[in-house]
Amino acid sequence: IVACGYGDGAGIPALFPARVFGELLELKGDRGAKSLLQKHGARLIDFPAGVHDIDSPIDLLTSTQ
């Protein structure tokens, strides 16, 4: 598993091999796959700008990039 590393954790975008697809399908709710990143020791690519959560045009305008 390869994921972006930012802040004090890891997150998206992330790349998962086929061998963990079953585990991804078993995830429930909106918790995401962070537990799988930790469980499988994901390789992290440094992405400091990832701390900015931009989901809308307003988020983009108010981001402190």
C-alpha positions in Angstrom: 0.0 0.0 0.0 1.3 3.5 -0.9 -0.3 6.6 0.6 0.3 10.2 1.1 1.9 11.3 4.4 1.0 14.6 5.9 0.6 16.2 9.3 0.8 13.4 11.8 -0.7 10.7 9.6 -1.4 9.1 6.3 -4.3 9.4 3.8 -5.5 9.9 0.3 -4.7 9.6 -2.4 -3.6 6.0 -1.7 -2.9 3.0 -3.9 -4.0 -0.5 -2.8 -2.9 -3.8 -4.2 -5.5 -6.4 -5.2 -4.6 -8.6 -2.2 -6.4 -6.1 0.1 -9.5 -5.5 -2.0 -11.5 -7.9 0.2 -10.6 -5.9 3.3 -11.5 -2.6 1.6 -14.9 -4.1 0.7 -15.5 -5.0 4.4 -15.0 -1.4 5.7 -18.2 0.0 7.2 -19.4 3.6 7.7 -17.4 6.6 6.8 -14.2 5.7 8.6 -12.2 5.1 5.4 -9.2 2.9 5.0 -6.8 4.5 7.5 -6.9 1.4 9.7 -5.7 -0.7 6.7 -2.9 1.8 6.0 -1.7 1.3 9.6 -2.3 -2.5 9.7 -0.3 -3.2 6.5 2.4 -0.6 7.2 1.8 1.6 4.1 4.7 3.2 2.4 4.2 7.0 2.7 5.1 9.6 0.1 5.6 13.0 1.7 2.7 15.4 0.7 2.6 18.3 3.2 -0.1 20.1 1.3 -2.4 17.2 2.1 -3.3 18.7 5.5 -5.6 21.1 3.7 -9.1 19.5 3.3 -10.6 21.0 0.2 -14.1 19.7 -0.6 -15.7 22.9 -2.0 -14.8 26.1 -3.8 -15.2 28.0 -0.4 -12.7 25.6 1.2 -10.2 26.5 -1.6 -10.7 30.2 -1.1 -10.2 29.9 2.7 -7.3 27.5 2.5 -4.0 28.7 3.9 -1.7 27.2 1.3 
